[in-house]
């Protein structure tokens, strides 16, 4: 929907406005289709609707514009598996995609996703600057990114 040169059309005007207003250390959640985006945003974060778009495509679109925080070891956070899913041996393939995408833009360092417990993730999301509600269907597809500085 964006009508600016160099801005991918997958980035809505609301999303570009949000990314521009975020400061160093602010966090943004890219939420999968199972995440309680609307109720999470009742606690403060802005809700950005990115229905119809998967998270990997959104990451590829925003990362040329959005620096990750280089002052923290893990600028990307995911929701860790609950015990029952660990026992089932569930593998979260989308996390590998996220690392590949993040490292393609952060070429000076390797990226390790920080896994945090489910309810800790929910609480952290409530303190985020914004939640981007996507149509991502992968289980455990949620990811939080911490913004860095433009050098």
N, CA, C and O atoms as a GROMACS GRO file, in nm:
protein
  604
    1UNK      N    1   0.080  -0.120   0.000
    1UNK     CA    2   0.000   0.000   0.000
    1UNK      C    3   0.085   0.127   0.000
    1UNK      O    4   0.035   0.235  -0.031
    2UNK      N    5   0.210   0.114   0.034
    2UNK     CA    6   0.296   0.231   0.041
    2UNK      C    7   0.317   0.290  -0.098
    2UNK      O    8   0.336   0.216  -0.195
    3UNK      N    9   0.312   0.420  -0.107
    3UNK     CA   10   0.329   0.489  -0.236
    3UNK      C   11   0.455   0.573  -0.235
    3UNK      O   12   0.454   0.688  -0.278
    4UNK      N   13   0.563   0.516  -0.186
    4UNK     CA   14   0.692   0.583  -0.183
    4UNK      C   15   0.794   0.500  -0.259
    4UNK      O   16   0.786   0.377  -0.258
    5UNK      N   17   0.887   0.564  -0.322
    5UNK     CA   18   0.994   0.492  -0.390
    5UNK      C   19   1.080   0.419  -0.288
    5UNK      O   20   1.112   0.472  -0.181
    6UNK      N   21   1.116   0.298  -0.323
    6UNK     CA   22   1.206   0.222  -0.238
    6UNK      C   23   1.141   0.155  -0.119
    6UNK      O   24   1.208   0.080  -0.048
    7UNK      N   25   1.013   0.180  -0.095
    7UNK     CA   26   0.943   0.115   0.016
    7UNK      C   27   0.860   0.001  -0.042
    7UNK      O   28   0.770   0.026  -0.122
    8UNK      N   29   0.888  -0.123  -0.003
    8UNK     CA   30   0.812  -0.236  -0.057
    8UNK      C   31   0.663  -0.222  -0.025
    8UNK      O   32   0.625  -0.175   0.082
    9UNK      N   33   0.580  -0.263  -0.118
    9UNK     CA   34   0.435  -0.248  -0.101
    9UNK      C   35   0.380  -0.332   0.014
    9UNK      O   36   0.269  -0.305   0.061
   10UNK      N   37   0.454  -0.431   0.060
   10UNK     CA   38   0.410  -0.512   0.174
   10UNK      C   39   0.412  -0.430   0.304
   10UNK      O   40   0.345  -0.467   0.401
   11UNK      N   41   0.488  -0.320   0.306
   11UNK     CA   42   0.494  -0.234   0.424
   11UNK      C   43   0.383  -0.130   0.414
   11UNK      O   44   0.387  -0.042   0.329
   12UNK      N   45   0.286  -0.142   0.502
   12UNK     CA   46   0.173  -0.049   0.502
   12UNK      C   47   0.216   0.088   0.554
   12UNK      O   48   0.319   0.100   0.619
   13UNK      N   49   0.137   0.192   0.524
   13UNK     CA   50   0.168   0.324   0.579
   13UNK      C   51   0.176   0.322   0.732
   13UNK      O   52   0.260   0.390   0.791
   14UNK      N   53   0.089   0.243   0.797
   14UNK     CA   54   0.091   0.234   0.943
   14UNK      C   55   0.221   0.172   0.993
   14UNK      O   56   0.279   0.216   1.092
   15UNK      N   57   0.267   0.069   0.922
   15UNK     CA   58   0.390   0.003   0.965
   15UNK      C   59   0.511   0.093   0.944
   15UNK      O   60   0.597   0.101   1.031
   16UNK      N   61   0.521   0.161   0.832
   16UNK     CA   62   0.636   0.249   0.808
   16UNK      C   63   0.637   0.364   0.910
   16UNK      O   64   0.743   0.405   0.956
   17UNK      N   65   0.519   0.415   0.943
   17UNK     CA   66   0.508   0.521   1.044
   17UNK      C   67   0.555   0.470   1.180
   17UNK      O   68   0.626   0.540   1.252
   18UNK      N   69   0.515   0.350   1.215
   18UNK     CA   70   0.556   0.291   1.342
   18UNK      C   71   0.706   0.269   1.346
   18UNK      O   72   0.771   0.304   1.445
   19UNK      N   73   0.762   0.210   1.242
   19UNK     CA   74   0.906   0.185   1.238
   19UNK      C   75   0.986   0.315   1.252
   19UNK      O   76   1.089   0.319   1.319
   20UNK      N   77   0.937   0.421   1.188
   20UNK     CA   78   1.006   0.550   1.192
   20UNK      C   79   1.001   0.613   1.331
   20UNK      O   80   1.095   0.682   1.371
   21UNK      N   81   0.892   0.591   1.404
   21UNK     CA   82   0.878   0.651   1.537
   21UNK      C   83   0.950   0.574   1.646
   21UNK      O   84   0.974   0.628   1.754
   22UNK      N   85   0.985   0.450   1.620
   22UNK     CA   86   1.055   0.370   1.720
   22UNK      C   87   1.196   0.424   1.742
   22UNK      O   88   1.262   0.470   1.649
   23UNK      N   89   1.239   0.417   1.867
   23UNK     CA   90   1.374   0.459   1.900
   23UNK      C   91   1.462   0.342   1.938
   23UNK      O   92   1.416   0.228   1.945
   24UNK      N   93   1.590   0.371   1.963
   24UNK     CA   94   1.686   0.269   2.002
   24UNK      C   95   1.638   0.194   2.126
   24UNK      O   96   1.605   0.256   2.227
   25UNK      N   97   1.633   0.063   2.117
   25UNK     CA   98   1.591  -0.020   2.229
   25UNK      C   99   1.444  -0.054   2.229
   25UNK      O  100   1.401  -0.145   2.301
   26UNK      N  101   1.364   0.016   2.148
   26UNK     CA  102   1.222  -0.019   2.138
   26UNK      C  103   1.208  -0.155   2.070
   26UNK      O  104   1.292  -0.194   1.989
   27UNK      N  105   1.102  -0.225   2.106
   27UNK     CA  106   1.079  -0.358   2.050
   27UNK      C  107   0.948  -0.364   1.973
   27UNK      O  108   0.850  -0.297   2.007
   28UNK      N  109   0.947  -0.446   1.869
   28UNK     CA  110   0.829  -0.468   1.787
   28UNK      C  111   0.807  -0.618   1.776
   28UNK      O  112   0.901  -0.695   1.756
   29UNK      N  113   0.682  -0.660   1.791
   29UNK     CA  114   0.645  -0.801   1.783
   29UNK      C  115   0.586  -0.828   1.645
   29UNK      O  116   0.496  -0.756   1.600
   30UNK      N  117   0.634  -0.931   1.579
   30UNK     CA  118   0.570  -0.983   1.459
   30UNK      C  119   0.499  -1.110   1.504
   30UNK      O  120   0.563  -1.211   1.535
   31UNK      N  121   0.366  -1.103   1.509
   31UNK     CA  122   0.285  -1.207   1.570
   31UNK      C  123   0.224  -1.300   1.467
   31UNK      O  124   0.174  -1.257   1.363
   32UNK      N  125   0.229  -1.430   1.498
   32UNK     CA  126   0.166  -1.527   1.409
   32UNK      C  127   0.014  -1.522   1.426
   32UNK      O  128  -0.038  -1.450   1.512
   33UNK      N  129  -0.056  -1.600   1.345
   33UNK     CA  130  -0.203  -1.592   1.344
   33UNK      C  131  -0.268  -1.649   1.469
   33UNK      O  132  -0.387  -1.628   1.490
   34UNK      N  133  -0.193  -1.720   1.554
   34UNK     CA  134  -0.248  -1.771   1.679
   34UNK      C  135  -0.225  -1.677   1.797
   34UNK      O  136  -0.285  -1.696   1.903
   35UNK      N  137  -0.140  -1.578   1.781
   35UNK     CA  138  -0.103  -1.489   1.891
   35UNK      C  139  -0.220  -1.398   1.928
   35UNK      O  140  -0.293  -1.352   1.840
   36UNK      N  141  -0.240  -1.371   2.058
   36UNK     CA  142  -0.348  -1.282   2.102
   36UNK      C  143  -0.314  -1.134   2.080
   36UNK      O  144  -0.299  -1.058   2.176
   37UNK      N  145  -0.302  -1.095   1.955
   37UNK     CA  146  -0.258  -0.959   1.922
   37UNK      C  147  -0.350  -0.852   1.977
   37UNK      O  148  -0.304  -0.755   2.037
   38UNK      N  149  -0.479  -0.869   1.958
   38UNK     CA  150  -0.573  -0.764   1.999
   38UNK      C  151  -0.574  -0.747   2.150
   38UNK      O  152  -0.569  -0.634   2.198
   39UNK      N  153  -0.580  -0.856   2.225
   39UNK     CA  154  -0.582  -0.842   2.371
   39UNK      C  155  -0.448  -0.794   2.425
   39UNK      O  156  -0.444  -0.722   2.524
   40UNK      N  157  -0.339  -0.832   2.362
   40UNK     CA  158  -0.207  -0.783   2.403
   40UNK      C  159  -0.199  -0.632   2.388
   40UNK      O  160  -0.141  -0.564   2.473
   41UNK      N  161  -0.257  -0.580   2.282
   41UNK     CA  162  -0.249  -0.436   2.256
   41UNK      C  163  -0.341  -0.353   2.346
   41UNK      O  164  -0.331  -0.231   2.347
   42UNK      N  165  -0.430  -0.417   2.419
   42UNK     CA  166  -0.510  -0.344   2.517
   42UNK      C  167  -0.421  -0.291   2.630
   42UNK      O  168  -0.460  -0.198   2.701
   43UNK      N  169  -0.302  -0.350   2.644
   43UNK     CA  170  -0.208  -0.308   2.749
   43UNK      C  171  -0.117  -0.194   2.706
   43UNK      O  172  -0.037  -0.146   2.787
   44UNK      N  173  -0.127  -0.150   2.581
   44UNK     CA  174  -0.046  -0.036   2.541
   44UNK      C  175   0.014  -0.038   2.403
   44UNK      O  176   0.012   0.065   2.336
   45UNK      N  177   0.069  -0.152   2.355
   45UNK     CA  178   0.133  -0.147   2.223
   45UNK      C  179   0.034  -0.112   2.112
   45UNK      O  180  -0.085  -0.142   2.122
   46UNK      N  181   0.085  -0.050   2.008
   46UNK     CA  182   0.003  -0.023   1.890
   46UNK      C  183  -0.020  -0.154   1.816
   46UNK      O  184   0.068  -0.240   1.813
   47UNK      N  185  -0.136  -0.168   1.756
   47UNK     CA  186  -0.166  -0.285   1.674
   47UNK      C  187  -0.156  -0.246   1.528
   47UNK      O  188  -0.222  -0.152   1.483
   48UNK      N  189  -0.073  -0.317   1.453
   48UNK     CA  190  -0.057  -0.295   1.310
   48UNK      C  191  -0.110  -0.419   1.240
   48UNK      O  192  -0.065  -0.530   1.267
   49UNK      N  193  -0.206  -0.401   1.150
   49UNK     CA  194  -0.264  -0.514   1.077
   49UNK      C  195  -0.183  -0.543   0.952
   49UNK      O  196  -0.172  -0.459   0.862
   50UNK      N  197  -0.126  -0.662   0.948
   50UNK     CA  198  -0.052  -0.708   0.829
   50UNK      C  199  -0.113  -0.840   0.781
   50UNK      O  200  -0.042  -0.930   0.737
   51UNK      N  201  -0.246  -0.848   0.790
   51UNK     CA  202  -0.316  -0.968   0.746
   51UNK      C  203  -0.280  -0.999   0.602
   51UNK      O  204  -0.265  -0.910   0.519
   52UNK      N  205  -0.267  -1.127   0.574
   52UNK     CA  206  -0.236  -1.171   0.440
   52UNK      C  207  -0.087  -1.185   0.413
   52UNK      O  208  -0.047  -1.230   0.306
   53UNK      N  209  -0.005  -1.148   0.510
   53UNK     CA  210   0.141  -1.153   0.490
   53UNK      C  211   0.207  -1.246   0.591
   53UNK      O  212   0.174  -1.243   0.710
   54UNK      N  213   0.301  -1.328   0.545
   54UNK     CA  214   0.378  -1.412   0.637
   54UNK      C  215   0.494  -1.332   0.697
   54UNK      O  216   0.542  -1.236   0.637
   55UNK      N  217   0.537  -1.373   0.814
   55UNK     CA  218   0.643  -1.300   0.882
   55UNK      C  219   0.774  -1.296   0.804
   55UNK      O  220   0.835  -1.189   0.797
   56UNK      N  221   0.822  -1.406   0.744
   56UNK     CA  222   0.949  -1.396   0.671
   56UNK      C  223   0.949  -1.288   0.563
   56UNK      O  224   1.049  -1.218   0.545
   57UNK      N  225   0.839  -1.273   0.492
   57UNK     CA  226   0.832  -1.170   0.387
   57UNK      C  227   0.834  -1.030   0.447
   57UNK      O  228   0.894  -0.939   0.390
   58UNK      N  229   0.767  -1.013   0.561
   58UNK     CA  230   0.770  -0.883   0.628
   58UNK      C  231   0.911  -0.850   0.677
   58UNK      O  232   0.956  -0.736   0.666
   59UNK      N  233   0.980  -0.949   0.732
   59UNK     CA  234   1.117  -0.925   0.779
   59UNK      C  235   1.207  -0.883   0.664
   59UNK      O  236   1.286  -0.790   0.677
   60UNK      N  237   1.196  -0.952   0.551
   60UNK     CA  238   1.278  -0.916   0.434
   60UNK      C  239   1.250  -0.773   0.389
   60UNK      O  240   1.340  -0.704   0.340
   61UNK      N  241   1.126  -0.729   0.405
   61UNK     CA  242   1.089  -0.594   0.362
   61UNK      C  243   1.137  -0.487   0.459
   61UNK      O  244   1.182  -0.381   0.416
   62UNK      N  245   1.128  -0.513   0.590
   62UNK     CA  246   1.161  -0.407   0.687
   62UNK      C  247   1.308  -0.399   0.721
   62UNK      O  248   1.357  -0.291   0.754
   63UNK      N  249   1.380  -0.509   0.714
   63UNK     CA  250   1.519  -0.508   0.762
   63UNK      C  251   1.614  -0.415   0.687
   63UNK      O  252   1.712  -0.370   0.747
   64UNK      N  253   1.592  -0.383   0.560
   64UNK     CA  254   1.677  -0.280   0.500
   64UNK      C  255   1.658  -0.142   0.564
   64UNK      O  256   1.744  -0.055   0.552
   65UNK      N  257   1.546  -0.124   0.632
   65UNK     CA  258   1.512   0.004   0.694
   65UNK      C  259   1.533   0.005   0.844
   65UNK      O  260   1.543   0.112   0.905
   66UNK      N  261   1.540  -0.111   0.905
   66UNK     CA  262   1.531  -0.128   1.049
   66UNK      C  263   1.658  -0.192   1.104
   66UNK      O  264   1.678  -0.313   1.088
   67UNK      N  265   1.744  -0.114   1.170
   67UNK     CA  266   1.866  -0.173   1.227
   67UNK      C  267   1.834  -0.250   1.354
   67UNK      O  268   1.752  -0.207   1.436
   68UNK      N  269   1.898  -0.365   1.371
   68UNK     CA  270   1.885  -0.439   1.496
   68UNK      C  271   1.983  -0.384   1.598
   68UNK      O  272   2.090  -0.333   1.563
   69UNK      N  273   1.946  -0.393   1.725
   69UNK     CA  274   2.029  -0.342   1.833
   69UNK      C  275   2.160  -0.420   1.840
   69UNK      O  276   2.160  -0.542   1.860
   70UNK      N  277   2.271  -0.351   1.824
   70UNK     CA  278   2.403  -0.416   1.830
   70UNK      C  279   2.460  -0.415   1.971
   70UNK      O  280   2.569  -0.468   1.994
   71UNK      N  281   2.389  -0.355   2.066
   71UNK     CA  282   2.438  -0.346   2.203
   71UNK      C  283   2.383  -0.455   2.293
   71UNK      O  284   2.411  -0.457   2.413
   72UNK      N  285   2.306  -0.546   2.236
   72UNK     CA  286   2.256  -0.662   2.310
   72UNK      C  287   2.298  -0.787   2.233
   72UNK      O  288   2.313  -0.784   2.111
   73UNK      N  289   2.315  -0.896   2.306
   73UNK     CA  290   2.358  -1.020   2.241
   73UNK      C  291   2.246  -1.078   2.154
   73UNK      O  292   2.273  -1.134   2.048
   74UNK      N  293   2.122  -1.066   2.200
   74UNK     CA  294   2.009  -1.123   2.127
   74UNK      C  295   1.906  -1.016   2.091
   74UNK      O  296   1.816  -0.990   2.171
   75UNK      N  297   1.916  -0.954   1.975
   75UNK     CA  298   1.817  -0.854   1.935
   75UNK      C  299   1.689  -0.915   1.878
   75UNK      O  300   1.597  -0.843   1.839
   76UNK      N  301   1.683  -1.048   1.875
   76UNK     CA  302   1.565  -1.119   1.824
   76UNK      C  303   1.524  -1.225   1.925
   76UNK      O  304   1.605  -1.308   1.967
   77UNK      N  305   1.397  -1.221   1.964
   77UNK     CA  306   1.346  -1.306   2.071
   77UNK      C  307   1.228  -1.386   2.018
   77UNK      O  308   1.142  -1.332   1.947
   78UNK      N  309   1.222  -1.515   2.051
   78UNK     CA  310   1.111  -1.600   2.011
   78UNK      C  311   1.050  -1.666   2.134
   78UNK      O  312   1.112  -1.673   2.240
   79UNK      N  313   0.927  -1.715   2.118
   79UNK     CA  314   0.858  -1.786   2.225
   79UNK      C  315   0.904  -1.931   2.224
   79UNK      O  316   0.887  -2.002   2.125
   80UNK      N  317   0.964  -1.975   2.335
   80UNK     CA  318   1.010  -2.112   2.346
   80UNK      C  319   0.895  -2.211   2.350
   80UNK      O  320   0.782  -2.175   2.384
   81UNK      N  321   0.924  -2.334   2.316
   81UNK     CA  322   0.823  -2.439   2.315
   81UNK      C  323   0.776  -2.470   2.456
   81UNK      O  324   0.854  -2.469   2.551
   82UNK      N  325   0.647  -2.499   2.470
   82UNK     CA  326   0.594  -2.547   2.597
   82UNK      C  327   0.640  -2.691   2.614
   82UNK      O  328   0.676  -2.758   2.517
   83UNK      N  329   0.638  -2.740   2.738
   83UNK     CA  330   0.692  -2.873   2.768
   83UNK      C  331   0.628  -2.983   2.685
   83UNK      O  332   0.698  -3.073   2.639
   84UNK      N  333   0.497  -2.978   2.665
   84UNK     CA  334   0.431  -3.085   2.589
   84UNK      C  335   0.481  -3.089   2.445
   84UNK      O  336   0.493  -3.197   2.387
   85UNK      N  337   0.509  -2.974   2.387
   85UNK     CA  338   0.562  -2.971   2.250
   85UNK      C  339   0.708  -3.015   2.246
   85UNK      O  340   0.752  -3.075   2.148
   86UNK      N  341   0.782  -2.984   2.352
   86UNK     CA  342   0.921  -3.034   2.360
   86UNK      C  343   0.922  -3.186   2.364
   86UNK      O  344   1.002  -3.251   2.297
   87UNK      N  345   0.830  -3.243   2.445
   87UNK     CA  346   0.821  -3.389   2.456
   87UNK      C  347   0.783  -3.454   2.324
   87UNK      O  348   0.826  -3.566   2.295
   88UNK      N  349   0.704  -3.384   2.244
   88UNK     CA  350   0.664  -3.436   2.113
   88UNK      C  351   0.778  -3.425   2.012
   88UNK      O  352   0.771  -3.482   1.903
   89UNK      N  353   0.881  -3.351   2.048
   89UNK     CA  354   0.994  -3.334   1.957
   89UNK      C  355   0.968  -3.238   1.843
   89UNK      O  356   1.028  -3.249   1.737
   90UNK      N  357   0.877  -3.145   1.865
   90UNK     CA  358   0.844  -3.048   1.760
   90UNK      C  359   0.967  -2.965   1.725
   90UNK      O  360   1.036  -2.914   1.814
   91UNK      N  361   0.992  -2.952   1.597
   91UNK     CA  362   1.101  -2.868   1.546
   91UNK      C  363   1.040  -2.742   1.485
   91UNK      O  364   0.943  -2.751   1.409
   92UNK      N  365   1.094  -2.629   1.518
   92UNK     CA  366   1.040  -2.502   1.468
   92UNK      C  367   1.127  -2.457   1.351
   92UNK      O  368   1.224  -2.383   1.368
   93UNK      N  369   1.090  -2.502   1.233
   93UNK     CA  370   1.169  -2.474   1.112
   93UNK      C  371   1.174  -2.325   1.078
   93UNK      O  372   1.273  -2.277   1.023
   94UNK      N  373   1.068  -2.253   1.112
   94UNK     CA  374   1.065  -2.110   1.075
   94UNK      C  375   1.176  -2.033   1.145
   94UNK      O  376   1.220  -1.930   1.094
   95UNK      N  377   1.222  -2.080   1.262
   95UNK     CA  378   1.330  -2.011   1.330
   95UNK      C  379   1.456  -2.010   1.246
   95UNK      O  380   1.530  -1.911   1.245
   96UNK      N  381   1.482  -2.118   1.174
   96UNK     CA  382   1.598  -2.122   1.084
   96UNK      C  383   1.584  -2.018   0.974
   96UNK      O  384   1.682  -1.953   0.937
   97UNK      N  385   1.462  -2.001   0.923
   97UNK     CA  386   1.438  -1.898   0.821
   97UNK      C  387   1.466  -1.760   0.879
   97UNK      O  388   1.528  -1.676   0.815
   98UNK      N  389   1.419  -1.738   1.002
   98UNK     CA  390   1.440  -1.608   1.065
   98UNK      C  391   1.590  -1.577   1.078
   98UNK      O  392   1.634  -1.467   1.044
   99UNK      N  393   1.666  -1.674   1.126
   99UNK     CA  394   1.810  -1.652   1.142
   99UNK      C  395   1.874  -1.621   1.007
   99UNK      O  396   1.955  -1.529   0.996
  100UNK      N  397   1.838  -1.698   0.904
  100UNK     CA  398   1.894  -1.673   0.771
  100UNK      C  399   1.862  -1.532   0.722
  100UNK      O  400   1.948  -1.463   0.668
  101UNK      N  401   1.738  -1.490   0.741
  101UNK     CA  402   1.696  -1.356   0.697
  101UNK      C  403   1.769  -1.249   0.778
  101UNK      O  404   1.824  -1.155   0.720
  102UNK      N  405   1.770  -1.263   0.909
  102UNK     CA  406   1.836  -1.163   0.995
  102UNK      C  407   1.984  -1.153   0.963
  102UNK      O  408   2.039  -1.042   0.955
  103UNK      N  409   2.050  -1.266   0.945
  103UNK     CA  410   2.193  -1.264   0.916
  103UNK      C  411   2.224  -1.209   0.777
  103UNK      O  412   2.334  -1.161   0.753
  104UNK      N  413   2.127  -1.217   0.686
  104UNK     CA  414   2.152  -1.160   0.553
  104UNK      C  415   2.156  -1.007   0.557
  104UNK      O  416   2.211  -0.944   0.466
  105UNK      N  417   2.099  -0.948   0.661
  105UNK     CA  418   2.102  -0.803   0.678
  105UNK      C  419   2.204  -0.759   0.782
  105UNK      O  420   2.255  -0.647   0.776
  106UNK      N  421   2.233  -0.845   0.877
  106UNK     CA  422   2.332  -0.816   0.983
  106UNK      C  423   2.459  -0.893   0.948
  106UNK      O  424   2.493  -0.990   1.017
  107UNK      N  425   2.528  -0.852   0.846
  107UNK     CA  426   2.640  -0.929   0.791
  107UNK      C  427   2.765  -0.927   0.878
  107UNK      O  428   2.856  -1.006   0.856
  108UNK      N  429   2.770  -0.837   0.975
  108UNK     CA  430   2.891  -0.827   1.058
  108UNK      C  431   2.885  -0.913   1.184
  108UNK      O  432   2.978  -0.911   1.265
  109UNK      N  433   2.777  -0.990   1.202
  109UNK     CA  434   2.766  -1.075   1.321
  109UNK      C  435   2.668  -1.188   1.295
  109UNK      O  436   2.584  -1.182   1.205
  110UNK      N  437   2.680  -1.292   1.376
  110UNK     CA  438   2.584  -1.400   1.368
  110UNK      C  439   2.469  -1.370   1.464
  110UNK      O  440   2.488  -1.303   1.566
  111UNK      N  441   2.354  -1.419   1.432
  111UNK     CA  442   2.235  -1.395   1.512
  111UNK      C  443   2.193  -1.525   1.581
  111UNK      O  444   2.180  -1.629   1.516
  112UNK      N  445   2.172  -1.517   1.710
  112UNK     CA  446   2.117  -1.628   1.787
  112UNK      C  447   1.984  -1.580   1.844
  112UNK      O  448   1.977  -1.476   1.910
  113UNK      N  449   1.880  -1.656   1.818
  113UNK     CA  450   1.748  -1.620   1.872
  113UNK      C  451   1.745  -1.652   2.021
  113UNK      O  452   1.788  -1.760   2.063
  114UNK      N  453   1.694  -1.560   2.099
  114UNK     CA  454   1.674  -1.583   2.241
  114UNK      C  455   1.536  -1.645   2.259
  114UNK      O  456   1.435  -1.585   2.224
  115UNK      N  457   1.532  -1.765   2.315
  115UNK     CA  458   1.404  -1.832   2.343
  115UNK      C  459   1.364  -1.798   2.486
  115UNK      O  460   1.440  -1.819   2.580
  116UNK      N  461   1.242  -1.745   2.502
  116UNK     CA  462   1.191  -1.720   2.636
  116UNK      C  463   1.059  -1.794   2.655
  116UNK      O  464   0.990  -1.826   2.558
  117UNK      N  465   1.026  -1.820   2.778
  117UNK     CA  466   0.906  -1.895   2.815
  117UNK      C  467   0.781  -1.823   2.765
  117UNK      O  468   0.778  -1.700   2.755
  118UNK      N  469   0.678  -1.900   2.734
  118UNK     CA  470   0.555  -1.849   2.673
  118UNK      C  471   0.497  -1.727   2.745
  118UNK      O  472   0.473  -1.624   2.682
  119UNK      N  473   0.475  -1.738   2.875
  119UNK     CA  474   0.411  -1.628   2.946
  119UNK      C  475   0.505  -1.509   2.964
  119UNK      O  476   0.459  -1.395   2.974
  120UNK      N  477   0.634  -1.534   2.969
  120UNK     CA  478   0.732  -1.425   2.969
  120UNK      C  479   0.726  -1.351   2.835
  120UNK      O  480   0.738  -1.228   2.831
  121UNK      N  481   0.708  -1.426   2.726
  121UNK     CA  482   0.695  -1.365   2.594
  121UNK      C  483   0.571  -1.276   2.589
  121UNK      O  484   0.577  -1.163   2.540
  122UNK      N  485   0.459  -1.326   2.642
  122UNK     CA  486   0.336  -1.245   2.643
  122UNK      C  487   0.356  -1.115   2.720
  122UNK      O  488   0.313  -1.009   2.676
  123UNK      N  489   0.421  -1.123   2.835
  123UNK     CA  490   0.445  -1.003   2.916
  123UNK      C  491   0.539  -0.906   2.844
  123UNK      O  492   0.519  -0.785   2.849
  124UNK      N  493   0.639  -0.959   2.779
  124UNK     CA  494   0.732  -0.873   2.705
  124UNK      C  495   0.659  -0.806   2.590
  124UNK      O  496   0.683  -0.689   2.560
  125UNK      N  497   0.571  -0.880   2.523
  125UNK     CA  498   0.494  -0.824   2.412
  125UNK      C  499   0.406  -0.708   2.458
  125UNK      O  500   0.385  -0.613   2.383
  126UNK      N  501   0.354  -0.716   2.579
  126UNK     CA  502   0.270  -0.608   2.632
  126UNK      C  503   0.350  -0.478   2.650
  126UNK      O  504   0.292  -0.370   2.653
  127UNK      N  505   0.482  -0.489   2.663
  127UNK     CA  506   0.568  -0.372   2.680
  127UNK      C  507   0.629  -0.325   2.548
  127UNK      O  508   0.705  -0.228   2.545
  128UNK      N  509   0.596  -0.394   2.439
  128UNK     CA  510   0.652  -0.359   2.308
  128UNK      C  511   0.594  -0.228   2.258
  128UNK      O  512   0.489  -0.183   2.305
  129UNK      N  513   0.663  -0.168   2.163
  129UNK     CA  514   0.614  -0.046   2.099
  129UNK      C  515   0.492  -0.078   2.014
  129UNK      O  516   0.396   0.000   2.010
  130UNK      N  517   0.496  -0.192   1.945
  130UNK     CA  518   0.386  -0.231   1.856
  130UNK      C  519   0.384  -0.382   1.838
  130UNK      O  520   0.483  -0.451   1.858
  131UNK      N  521   0.266  -0.430   1.799
  131UNK     CA  522   0.246  -0.570   1.761
  131UNK      C  523   0.194  -0.570   1.618
  131UNK      O  524   0.093  -0.507   1.588
  132UNK      N  525   0.263  -0.642   1.532
  132UNK     CA  526   0.222  -0.655   1.392
  132UNK      C  527   0.151  -0.789   1.379
  132UNK      O  528   0.214  -0.895   1.388
  133UNK      N  529   0.019  -0.785   1.359
  133UNK     CA  530  -0.061  -0.906   1.345
  133UNK      C  531  -0.053  -0.955   1.201
  133UNK      O  532  -0.096  -0.886   1.109
  134UNK      N  533   0.004  -1.074   1.182
  134UNK     CA  534   0.027  -1.128   1.049
  134UNK      C  535  -0.062  -1.250   1.024
  134UNK      O  536  -0.139  -1.291   1.111
  135UNK      N  537  -0.049  -1.306   0.907
  135UNK     CA  538  -0.119  -1.430   0.873
  135UNK      C  539  -0.025  -1.550   0.880
  135UNK      O  540  -0.053  -1.655   0.821
  136UNK      N  541   0.086  -1.536   0.951
  136UNK     CA  542   0.182  -1.646   0.964
  136UNK      C  543   0.115  -1.765   1.032
  136UNK      O  544   0.054  -1.750   1.138
  137UNK      N  545   0.126  -1.884   0.971
  137UNK     CA  546   0.062  -2.003   1.026
  137UNK      C  547   0.159  -2.099   1.093
  137UNK      O  548   0.116  -2.197   1.154
  138UNK      N  549   0.288  -2.074   1.085
  138UNK     CA  550   0.385  -2.164   1.149
  138UNK      C  551   0.368  -2.158   1.300
  138UNK      O  552   0.354  -2.051   1.358
  139UNK      N  553   0.371  -2.275   1.364
  139UNK     CA  554   0.367  -2.278   1.509
  139UNK      C  555   0.492  -2.212   1.564
  139UNK      O  556   0.601  -2.228   1.509
  140UNK      N  557   0.476  -2.138   1.672
  140UNK     CA  558   0.586  -2.065   1.735
  140UNK      C  559   0.652  -1.968   1.638
  140UNK      O  560   0.774  -1.951   1.638
  141UNK      N  561   0.570  -1.904   1.556
  141UNK     CA  562   0.620  -1.812   1.456
  141UNK      C  563   0.642  -1.670   1.506
  141UNK      O  564   0.693  -1.587   1.431
  142UNK      N  565   0.605  -1.641   1.629
  142UNK     CA  566   0.620  -1.506   1.683
  142UNK      C  567   0.767  -1.469   1.700
  142UNK      O  568   0.849  -1.553   1.736
  143UNK      N  569   0.798  -1.343   1.673
  143UNK     CA  570   0.934  -1.294   1.694
  143UNK      C  571   0.930  -1.148   1.736
  143UNK      O  572   0.852  -1.069   1.683
  144UNK      N  573   1.015  -1.114   1.832
  144UNK     CA  574   1.031  -0.976   1.877
  144UNK      C  575   1.166  -0.927   1.828
  144UNK      O  576   1.267  -0.996   1.840
  145UNK      N  577   1.168  -0.806   1.771
  145UNK     CA  578   1.293  -0.744   1.727
  145UNK      C  579   1.318  -0.618   1.808
  145UNK      O  580   1.227  -0.539   1.832
  146UNK      N  581   1.443  -0.600   1.850
  146UNK     CA  582   1.484  -0.480   1.925
  146UNK      C  583   1.557  -0.388   1.829
  146UNK      O  584   1.653  -0.428   1.764
  147UNK      N  585   1.509  -0.263   1.820
  147UNK     CA  586   1.565  -0.167   1.726
  147UNK      C  587   1.698  -0.112   1.775
  147UNK      O  588   1.717  -0.084   1.894
  148UNK      N  589   1.789  -0.097   1.681
  148UNK     CA  590   1.919  -0.037   1.708
  148UNK      C  591   1.927   0.105   1.656
  148UNK      O  592   1.825   0.170   1.633
  149UNK      N  593   2.048   0.152   1.639
  149UNK     CA  594   2.070   0.288   1.589
  149UNK      C  595   2.119   0.282   1.445
  149UNK      O  596   2.180   0.184   1.402
  150UNK      N  597   2.092   0.387   1.372
  150UNK     CA  598   2.142   0.399   1.235
  150UNK      C  599   2.276   0.470   1.244
  150UNK      O  600   2.286   0.582   1.294
  151UNK      N  601   2.379   0.403   1.194
  151UNK     CA  602   2.513   0.463   1.204
  151UNK      C  603   2.554   0.526   1.072
  151UNK      O  604   2.663   0.581   1.062
   0.00000   0.00000   0.00000
